[in-house]
Amino acid sequence: MPTATFTERLCSQLKHLLCTLAANIDVNDLGQQGPIASMLPWSPDELAHQVQLCSQRDDPRALDEVISRHYDALEYYSPMHTARGQLLCNLGAILYIRFERRGNSLDLDKGIGLQREALVLYPVGHPDRSKSLNNLANGLSTRFSHRGNDQDLDDAIVLHREALVLLPVGQPDRSKSLNNLANGLSTRFSHRGNDQDLDEAMSFTGKRWLCSRSSTVHPLLAPRAMTKTWMRLSCFRGKRWLCSRVGHPDRSSSLSNLANGLSTRFSHRGNDQDLDEAIILQREALALRPVCHPDRSSSLNGLANGLSTRFKHRGNAQDLNESLENLRCALTLLTRHDPRQSNIHVSLSSIYMLFHQSGLHLTGQDSLHAAMDHLKAAANLVSGSLLFRLQASLRWVHNAVQHAHDTELEAYSTSMHLLDTYMSATASVSSRHNAMKDFPSSLAVDAASCALRRGDVCHAVELLEQGRTLIWNQMARFRTPLDNLQDRGDHAQALMKNFRDLSSLLDKPPANHSERTSRVDVEAEATRYRRRVEDWNAAVEEIRKVEGFAHFLLPPLFSDLQDAARDGPIIILIGSKSSCDAIIIPHGQPPTSIQLPTNFKKLLKLVIAIQQNIDKEAGPKGTQPGLIKALREIWDDVVRPVVENLDKFARRPSRIWWCPTSFFNFLPLHAAGEYKRGGKSLSQLYVSSYTPSLTALIRARRSSDGSSSFAAIGQNHPPGHLHPLDAVEPELELVQSLLPRPPTVFFTKVTSDESTKSRVLHALQDHHWLHFACHGTQNLAEPFKSAFLMRDQPLSLLDITQTNLSRHEFAFLSACETAVGDVRTPDEAIHLAAGLQFSGVKSVIGTLWSVDDSTVRRLVEAFYKNFCGNGKMDSRRAARALHRAVQTLASDKDVPLDQRIVFMHIGI
């Protein structure tokens, strides 16, 4: 349920709490504080009075002053003073108000922290515990609406329930507590759709009515007020004053909250009576909030939303016109930095869209253009909730695409920027990945497709790079080298140190909290992280002021990205629901786009066909007909149209790089061909490599220190596996026999008996050339838990990302499923092979599915013979060495087709 009356509730609570504070502090108490008391500029009575004034009017200076005075008071009074709990509650509540007026999330976090501290001072049995519980719960509810963390909402409901238990029937604050709990349950219903939450919310609102002493019945309900049906479904309508008598300061809040509940139930069950009564209640609430009232704009917004809903339901133009006027008025009542503007802008966009869709005329105004302008304003309002801004931008994208509006590309770019910013506020990479599931996974791909439709190929590439692999890119930012700042003077060096220090703090993995860790400690750490992110962003802005660094860590331009193609063309495959396209990026020439003869639905079917046929036994002729059919389709619909355009960019058999998006990520593009006598195949024409992004490939080409330390790591029998991998130890011996001898290469073997997680992590850090021979697992539910299985515990992808591999040259992953991503977030490329490359390994060989022991031995032998044939190792030769090794297996009929094509190369 919308928190339109949040400020009003706080005002009422502050009045009560601060009056209690003023009444409870005796002059003698102040005297006991010694000389400190004389330093207080305001008496407790004056402090309480000023808080009330600030809560009732929007005076930024006065609000800041009162907050400062409260901090002073907390320092002056000893931790054991009786006033401390009240001061903590009040300060937390005032910080809530400042957050609501200015949108600084740190105020909200601090307020919640103070309320938690206050609650500790109000143990079970304390008369003010219920108020403290409600204060904390209200803050958590607000933060849920700001960030969307389910835990905050669930915690708020639990706290409201506890508060309600402490307030027996007849207690003056029981109706407020019932209302708060009803609001929380209604919000959770809107979020999750559980009917039980809505019914319980309505029953609590009904109980609130039963608390009343008034006998004035709402005129619309009197005729059926005594029926059982009404008592079961509609008792919450009840009395017109809705628990708060005429003249009570909470009456408008009660009216508004009940109206919101009725509106929610109408949207779920479609009862016209609910909607009509919601509008009546909103009008009455508005009448109680004159122009000077801090919640008048929220009330106007609530009434406008009810009227627009009724217009959609019945088509009465008067409702729509009145709704528009109310929202225009609401917007004028808010100051320039008020975060509540976001809600008004989104509501206005909905109204203008209704005008556009219904064909109703607006004098002198383009309703469609106005709708887009208001969504743009909501998305760009810096003081607004980041989550709400992101949601507004996605609505902007949806409407702009639907109506082919000229702001379509701008909407996409804004959404991707906000999604990146929203995710960066979360410390854990796993939580970032989970957060991504709540938003469209195809955002960047659809943006690029839009740019292609408009003929802007370069911008399409830029949008893809901006909006894909967000998690990896965020991690890479904290590891950005700044050596070029060294020679720019003392100020530049200080900026560099500050950036490195903050980056180091942010790059550290968050603490693993046990179930016993208090929520206070968890939230304090999260707040510290968000504050560091803000400091880091400020440091980046300062670096951009240095000459030559204006574009530092901004989304890369095409002119920069094209450098990724300096060793061979890159083919980006775009799989969007609107079209499937390829972009060929050569070095030093304009890019070329090709519309592929396939579509998103066929692409998805092709991926399913590959997965269903890779494990099937060979047919009577020793072939895998289902797999061959799928590889032919990849050739016809994807690879052949690209190859036909490659001749002018790359000589055969030179190298090419595939950069797939969407479900193209799950296709063995390197294995495409006609699979008939004399037929063509990609492997005959070019040497294929892959890259998750252009930036990753550019990063991989940075110079290294030329280290030649090689570690071969094996584990043949990890916990939980009944059958050992008999080929592991012989494979390690084979690798050692094929490598150059010292001093060309210094070899270390980590056997199955030695390969604990800790030992392997040390080997990773100390050796820049790696070979893994072990079980690999891809965790589809939590891809950062994908792992190499070691003797004692798994070496996870998350463990690898937290290891500095920036000087590493090469890794051969002789394990199953090391290059398989998550189908729900395919453009994040979250798998072991990509993780090693993003962490710094220049060249990686991984697997698309399970591998057979006998195949691995043959391929490993052929690979290293090609890789080290001249007595040296070069990570840039890995792709050709793999290409030749696979060709040697092509004539071996004992090796199934799926095993010949299972390996793929990522990187330089």
N, C-alpha and C positions, 0 to 999 in steps of 0.2 A: 504494500500500500504506500502511496507517495507520502513523504514526510514534509508535507506542506506547512505544518504548524509546529515544526521543530523549535523555532525561535520562541514562539509563544509558550510552549511547554517549559522551556528553559527559564523564561522570564518568571513564570509562576513559581518554579522550584527555587530560583535564586532569591526571590522575595522571602519565601518561607525560611530557607536555610540561613540567609544573612540576618534576618530578623532574630532567628534563634541564636546566631552567633553574637549579635549585639546584646541580646538579653542575658546570655550566659556568661559574658566576660565582666567580671567585677573590677572596679577600680583597684581593689587590693591585689587582684591578679597581676595587673599591669605594674603595680609597684614591686611585686616580687621579681619582675624581670630585671630589676636594677636599672642601670643607666641606659639599657637598650630601649626601654619604653619611651624615654624622652626623645629618641631619634625618630620615632614614628611621626610622619607628617600628618597623618589622619588618624582620628580615633576610630575604633571599630564601628561606631554608629555612622560616622562619615563614610567609612569604607563601604558599609552596607548600602548606604544611600547612593553613592556614586555608581555602584554596581547596578542598582535598579535603574538609574538614569541611562546608563550605557546599554542596558538590555532593551530599553524602550526607544532609543533613538540611534541613528547611524552617525556617530561622531568618531572617526578613526583615531584621532589624537587622544580623546578621552578614553577610548577602549584600551589603547596601548598603555596609557598612564595607569589605569586601574589594574591591568595585568601586571605591570611592573611593581605596583604597590603590593600586590598579593605575594609576589616573589620575595619582596623585602620583608613582608610580615612573616613568611615561612622561615626566613633566616633569623628574624628577631626572636620569635617564640621558640622555646626549646622543643625537641621532638616529643616530650612527654606532656606538653601543655594541652589542656582540654580543648583549646580553640583549633588545634592543628587539623583535626578531621574535617571540620567545617570549612576551613580555609582551603584545604585540598579539593574538597567537593566544589566549592565556589570557583576556584581557579580553573579546575577542569571544565566546568560549565561555561565559563567566560571564553576559554580557548575554543570550545565547540562553536560559540557564537562567532568568534573571529574567523574560524575556518569557514563557516557558512557564508560569511560576508566577503571573504577574500579568496578562499579556495586553497590556502596553503595546507597541504596534507600533514605537515609536521605539527601544526597546531592540533589537529585531530588526534594524532598519535600521542602527543604530549598530554592532551586532555584525558585520553583513555588511561594512560599510565598513571596520572594523578588520581583518577577515580579508583583504579585498582589499589593504589596506596592507601586511599581513604577507606576503602572497604575493609582492609586489614585492621583498621582502628575501630571498626564497628562489628565486633564479634556477635555470634548468635545470642540474642537476648537484649542487645542494645536497641533502644527505641528508634534510632535513626538508621538502622540497618536496611530497612525496606527502601528508604529514599536513596541510600547509597547504591543499592542493587539496581534500582531503576535508572540512576544517572549513568552508571557503567553500561547498562544494557542499551540505553539510548545512543551512547557514543558508538557502541559496536554496530548497532543497526545502521547508523549513518555511514560508518566506514564500509559496511557491506554494500550500501548503495553506491559508494564511491569507487570501490575496488572489486566487488563481486566475489569476495572470499566467503564460501559457504560456512566455514567455521565461525566467522563473526556472527552470522545470522543465527546459527544454531545456539551459540553461547548466549546471545542476547535473549533468546526465548527461554532458555534454562534459567537465566537470572531473573527475568520477568515472572516466571512461575514461582521462584523462591520468594520474590518480593510479595506476590499476591498471597501466599500462604501466611505471611506475617501480618496481613491486614484483614482482620475479621469483618464480617458483615456489620455495617453501621459505622465503621471507621471512616473518617472524612476522605482519606486518600485512596480508598479502595476502588472508587470508580476510575481514577486515573490509572491505577495499576491494571485494572481490567482492560482499559482502552489500549495501554501500551502492549499488553500481551496479544490483544486482538490484532493490533497493527502488525506485530511481528509475524503472527501466524498467517495473516492475509498476504504479507510480503512473500513469505515462503511458499504460499500457494501459487502466487503469480510466477515465482521462480521455478517451481518443480511440478505444479499441477496436481497436488494431492488433495482430493476433495475433503479429506478428513480435516486438513488444516483450515479450509474455508469454513466448514460447518462449525468447527470449534471456535473460530474467530467470531462468527456470527452469534454463537451461543454466549460468548463472553460479553459481546456488546449488549445482548439481551439481559444478561445478569446485571449489567451496569444500569440498565433501565430499572430493574427491580430494586436497585439500591435507592431509588428516588423516593422522595416524600411527596412530590407534587402529584396532582390528580388530573392535570390537563392532558387530554388525549389528542394525539394528532388527528385532525378532522378526516383525513383520507382513510384512517384505519378503524375508526370507531365502530362501524357496522359489523366488522368481523373480529373485533378485538378479543372476543371470548372463545373463539373456535379453537379446537385442538390443532388444526392444521396451521393456523396463524401462530399459535404458541410454539409449534415445533419449528417452523421455517422463518417466521417473521416477527418473533417477539422482540427483536432488536429495534424494530421501528418505533414501537411503544409510545413513549411520552414525547411531547413536542420539545420539551427542554432537554431531552436526551441526557439525563443524569445531572445536568447543571441547570440550576434554577435561573429564571429570567433575572438578568443583572449579574449573574456569576461570571467572573473573568474568564473561565474556561469554556463558556457556552459556545463561542464561535468555533473553538477547537473541536468540541464534541460534535457539533453539527457537521463540520467539514470531514472529520474522520468517519462518521457514520455514512455520509454521502459517498466517500471513497469506497467503503465496504459494499454499499449497494451497487455502485458502478462496477466493481470487480465481479460481483455475483451476476450482474446482468450480462457482462461479457462472457461469462462461463455458461449461464443457463438460459439467457434470452428472455427473461420475464420483463415485459414493458413497464410493469408497475414499479420495479426496482429503479429503472432509469428515470422515470418521471419524478419519483420521490427524491432521488439523488439530486436532481436539478433544483427542486424546491428547497432542499436542505442547503445546497450551495448558495442559493440566493439569500436565504436567511443568514447564513454565516457571513456572506459578503456585506450585508447590511450592518452587521456588528463590527465591521472593520473599516473605519473611515479612511480617508486619504492618508492620514499620518500613521496609520497602523502598519507595523513592519511586515505583517503577513497578508496585506491586502492584495499584493501582486500574486501571491500563491492562490488566494481565494478566487481571483479573476481567472487564473489559469485553470483551476479546478472546474469552475462553472463553464468556461469555454470548452474544455474537453468533453464535459457532459453534453453540451449543446451540439458539438460536432458529431458526437456518437449518435445522438438522436437524429441528426440530419442524415447520416449514412443509413440509418434504420428506416426513416420515414420520408426523407426528401423535402422537408420544409425549408425553403430558402431563408426564411426569417431566422431560424436557428443558426444557420451558417453565418449570416451577416452579423448577428449579435455576438457570435463566438469570435469573429475577426476583430470587432471593435473592443471586446473585453481584453483580448491579447495585446492589441496595440497599446491600450491603456496600461496594461500590466508592465509592458516593456519600458514605458516612460517613467514608471515609479522606481526603477532600479538604477543604482549608480553604475558607472562605466565598468567597474571591476567586480561587480556582484556576480558570483558564480551561478546564481539562480537564473541569470539570463539564458543559460543553455537550455533549460526546460522551456522557457517561453519561445525561444527561437525554433526549437523542434516542433512545438505545438503550432506555431505560425506556419511553418513549412507544411504541416499536415493540412491546415486550413486552405492554404493556397493550392495545394495539390487537389483538394476536393473541388475548389472552384474550377480548376483546369479540367478535371475529369468529368464534372457534371455539365460543363458548358455554360455555367453562369457567368455573366459579364461583370468585370471589375473596371470601373472607369479609370482610364489613364494608366493602367498597370498590366504588365504581362504576368499572369498568375504563376506560370511555370517557372519563369526566371526568378520571381520573388521567392518561390519555394526553395530553389537551389541556393539563393543568396542567404536565406535564413539557416539552412543546413550548413553552409560554409561558415557562417558566423558562429554557430554552435560548436563546430569542430575546431575552430581556431581561437576560441575564448580561453586564454591562458589560465584564468582563475577557475575555470570549470573543472569538474571531476574528469580525470584522465580517461576512466572507463566510459563515462557518458560521452565524452568528446569522440572517443573511438567508435562508439555505437552510432553517434550522429554522422560520423564520416562514412560509415558503412551504409547507412540509410541514404546518404547523399550519392554514394556509388550506385546503389540499387536504382534510385529514381533517375539518375542521369543516364544510366545504361538503358533503362526501360524506355526512356523518352528521347534517346540519342541527343542529349543535351551537350552543348559545347564545353561544359565544365567536367566532362566525364574523366578525362585524363588527370585533371587537377584533383578530382575527388579520389581517384586511385592513389595518386602520389601522397596525398594527405593521410589517407587511411594507412598506408604502409609505414609512413613516418610515425604515426601515433601508435601503431601496433608494436613497432620497434621500441618506442619509448615506454610503452606500457609494460612490455616484457622485461626491459632492463631494470625495472624497479624491484624485480624478484631475484633473490640471491641464488637460489638453487636452479641448476640447469634442468633438472627433472621437473621442477614446478613450472619452469618456462615452457617446457614441452607440453605439459598438461594444459597450461593456459592457452597454448596455440590451438588446441582442439576445440575451443569455444568460438573460434573465428574461422572464416572461410579459408580453407587450405589452398584454394586456387587464386587467391587475391593477386599475386604478382603475375601469374600466368595470364589471367584475364586482362590485367592492365596492359601487358605486352601485346596481347591479341588485339586490344583496342587500338594501341598505337600503330600496329600493322595495318589495320583497316583504314587508318588515316594516312597511311603511306610514310610514317616516320619510323624507319627501321632502327636507326641509331637510338632513338628514345625508347623503343621497345627493349633493346638490350640493356639500357640504363635502368629501366623499371624492373626488369628481371633481377638484375644484380642488387638493386635496392631492397627488393621484397623477398628474396629467397635466402636460404641458409642463414636465417636471422640469428639462431642460437650460436652457430659457429662464429659468425661475424662479430657478435657481441663479445665472445671470449677473446677473439683475435685483437679487438681494440685495446684490451688491457695489456697486450703484449707488443704493442706497436713500438718499433725502434725510433729513437729521436736523435740519432747521432748528428744529423745536420744542424741541430740547434747549438751544438757545442761551440761553434765559432761565431755566435751572434751576440756575444757580450755576457756580462754578469746577470742581467735581468733574464735573458733567454735561458741561461743555465739554471737559474732558480725556478723558472717555469718548468723546465725539463725535470728537475728533481721532484718538484711537487706532483707533476703528472705521474712520474714513475712510482712515487710513494703511494699515491692514491690508487693507481692501477694495481700495484702489488697487493694492497689490502682487499680490493674488490675481486681480484683473481683467486684469492684463497677460498677453498671450499667452505661452505657454511658448516657450523657445528651440527653434529648429529644429536639431536635432543632425545633423551629417553622419555618414556611416558611420565616419569616422575618430575620432569622439568616443569617449573611453573609457567603459566601463560605470561606472567609479568616478564620473566627472563626471555622467553621466546619473542614477545613483542618488542622488548627493548633492543634485542639484537636486530630485528627487522627494521626498526626505526633508525638504528645506527647505519644500517646498510643503505637505506634510502637517503639519509643525510650525506653519506659518502658519495652516492651517485650524483647528488646535486653539486657537491664540491668538485667532483670529477668533471661534470659538465661545465662548470664555471672555469676550471683549469683549461679545458679544451678551447673555450671561447677566448681566453687570454692568449693562448698559443696562436690562434687564428689572426690575432692582431699583429703578430710578428711578420715582417716583410717576407714574402715567399711561402707563407703557411696559411694563406687565406682559405684554402680548400681542405685543410687538415681534418681528416676523418668525416668529411661530408660524403654523401653518396657519389661514387666515382662517375666521371664523364666518359662518354664513348671513346674519346681520344686517348684516355688513359687505359681503358679496358682493352682496346685493340692490340696493345702490346702483348697480351696473352697469346696472340697468334704468330709471334715472330718465328717460331720453329715449325709452323704448319697451320693450316686453316682449322678453325673451330666451328663445329656445326651445333647450333642450339636447336633443340626440338621442343616445340611449344604445343602442349596438349590442352587446349581449352574447349569448353563446350560450344563455343561459337565457331571455332575452326582449329585445324591442326596444321602447323606451319613449321618450316625449317628456315633458319637464318645461317648463312655461310659467312663467317668473318675471316677474311684474309688479312695479311699484314700489309699496310700501306695502300689498300684499295677500299672503295666503299663496300659495305656489306650487301649481300643479296638475299632476298626472302623468296621462299617457294611455298606455295600452298600445296599441301600433301593430299593425295587422293584417298583420304581416310577421314574418320570423324571420331569424336570422343567415345561414342558407344562401341564402335568397332575396335578402337584401341583397348578398351577395357576387356572386351571379349578375347582379344589377342593375348593379353596378359594372363587371363584365366586359362587359355589353351596351353600356353607355355608351362604354367605351373602344373597342370593336370597331366602333361605328357613327359615331363622330365624323368619321372620314376618308372615309367612303363617299360616292360620288358621288350626287347627287340622282336620284330616279326619273323616270319618264316625265312626271309632273305637276309636276316641279320640287321635289319634297319629299324628305325623308330618312326613309322609313317606319320603319326600324329604330330610329333615334334618337327619333322621335315616340312609338313604342311604349314605349320606356324612360322617356321623360318623363311619359307617361300613368301608368305604373306608379308612378313617384315621387309623382305627385299622389294616386293612389288609396291607396297604402299608407303614405305618410309625411305629405305636406303637407295633404291634405284633412282628416284627423282633427284636425290642429292648428288649421287655419283655422276649423273648426266651433266651436272653443273660444276663439278669439281675440277675438270680438266684445265680450265683457264686459271685455276688457283694453285693446283698441286700436281706435280709430276708423279707418275706411278713408278715404283711402289713407295712413295714417300709417306710420312706420318700425317695422321689427322687426329683431331680430338673431338669426341662427342660430349656435349653438355646437355643431357636430357632433362626435361621437366615433367611434372605430373607422372602419369603412368608409363611414360617412355623410360623412366628410371628402372623398370622391372623387365625390360626387354634385352636379350643378348644381341645387341646391334652388330657387334663384331662378327657374329656367326651367320648373318643373313646371306642368302644366296638362292640360286635356282635349283640346286641339288638334282641335277640331271646330267647325263653324259654330255660333256662339252659346254655345260652351262656356266654362267658367271657367278662369282661370289665376291663379297667385299674383301675377304682375306687374300684373294688373288691380286687385288688392285691397290690396296692401301694397308698400312699398319695402323691399327686402331688403338687409341687410348681413350680414357674417360677423365672428366674433371667435374666435380660438383658445382663449381662456379669459376668464372674467369679470374676473380680476385684470388681464389685459392691457387690457381695455376701460376699467376704472377708471383705470389708469395713463395711458392715452391722453387722458383728459379733464382732466388737470392743466393749469393755466393756462400760457400761453407768453408770450414777450416781444413778440409782435406783429410780428415781422420780416416784411418783404415782398420778400426777395431770392429770385429764381427762377432756377434753372439748367436749361436744356434740353440734354441730353447725347446725342450721337448717335455711332454707329459703323456704317458701311455695309459694311465689308469687312475683318473680323478675320482673323488668320492661320488657315489651314486651311480657309477657305470659298472655293469656286471662284467662286460667283456673288454679286455685290454686292447689297445691299438698296437699290434705286434710289430708294425712297420716303423714306429717312431724312432727307436734307438738306431736301427740300421740307417734311417734317413739322415739322422744327425751325422753319422759316420760318413755317409755318402757326400753330404754337403762339405764336410771338412776335407775330404779327399779331392774335391773338385776346385777348391779355392786356392789362390796363389799362396805360397809359403811366406813366412816372415822373412824380411821386414816389410814385404809388400802388404800383407794382411796379418793382423794379430788376431787369432781365433780363440774364442772361449765357448766351451760346450756346457750347457746347463741341462743335466740329465733328468730323467723322471724322478729319481730319488732326491734330487736337489731343488727341483722347481717349485718351491713355495712361492706364494704371492710376493712376499717381501724380497726374496732372492731375485725374482724375475724383474721386479721394479728397479732394483739396483742395476741389473743387467741392461735394462732399457736406458737408464740414465748414462751408463758408462760406455755403451757401444753404439755406434752410429750406423751400423749395418746389422740387420736382424733377420732371423729365419725362425718362424714358429711352426712346430709340428705337434699338434694337439687337437683336442676337441674344441670346437667353437660353437657358441649358441647365440641365436638372435632372439632377444626377448621382445616379442611383438607388443606386449602390454606396456612395458617400460623399457624402451630401446636403449637408454643409457645404462641399463643393467645387462646388456649384451656383453658376452665375456669370452675370454680364453679360460678354459678350465685347468686350474693348476692343482698341485698335490693336496693343499690344505683348503683353499678357498678360491673362488673365481677372481681373475684379473679383469675387472669390468671396463667397459668403455669410459665410464666416469673416472676410474682410476687413471686411465691413459691420458685423458684430457687434462688432468691435474699434474702431468709430468712434462717437464720442459724438453721438447724434442726438436727445438728450433734449428739444431745443427745436424740432424739426422738425414741420412742419404737414401736408405732403401730398407724395405721390409717385405719379405715373402711370407704370406699367411697360408700355410699348408694346413688349413682347418676348414670346417664346414660353415657355410652361410656367413662369411665375413663381409660381404658387400651387398647385403639385403637391407633395405630401409623399411620404414613404417608406412603402410599404405594410407594411414590417416593423415600423415604429414609428409608426403613424398618429397616435397621440395626442401625439406630440412636435411636430407641425406644423412640420417642418423644411423650409422653402422660402423663396424670396427675399422674397415679399410679407410673410409672417409675421415673417421676420427683421427687416425694416425696421420693422414695427410694434412688435415686442418691443424693438428698439433705441431706440424713442422717437418714430417718425413716427406722428402721430395718425390719419391717413387715407391708405389705400393702395388703388390700383386695380391688380389683377393679372389673370393669365390662367390658365385651367385646362388649356389645350392650345395647339397651334400656331395662329398668327394669320396671316391673309392681308393683304398690303400694302394692297390696295384697300379692304378692310373697315376697316382701322385708320384710314386717312385720313378716311373718312366719319364714323367714330365719334368720332375725336379732334376733328374740327371741330364736330360736334353737342354733344359734351361741354363743350368750353370756351365755346361760345356760351351754354350754360345756366349753367355754373360762374361765368362772369364777366359775366353779363347785366346786372347793375346797376352795373358799373364797379368792383366790389370782389371780393376773394377771401375765401372762408370755408371752411375744411376741413370744417366740418359740413354743407356743401351738396354735397359730392362724391357722396354716395350718390344723392341726388335727380337731380343732373345726369347721372350715369351711367344712371339709370333712364329718364329722358326721352330720352337719346341712343339707347338701345337701342330704345325705342318708335318713334323716327323711322325706324329701320332695318327695323322689322317689316313695313312695307308695301312694302319694296324687294325684289322677287322675285329680283334679281340677287345678293342676299347670302344664302348658304346658312344654314340654321338653326344649324348648329354654330358659325358665325362670329358670329351675332347673340347667342349666349348665352355666348361664351367669356370675356367680361370679368366680374369680380366685385369687390365692394367689401369691404374689411376696415377696421374701426376706427370712429371716431365719426361 
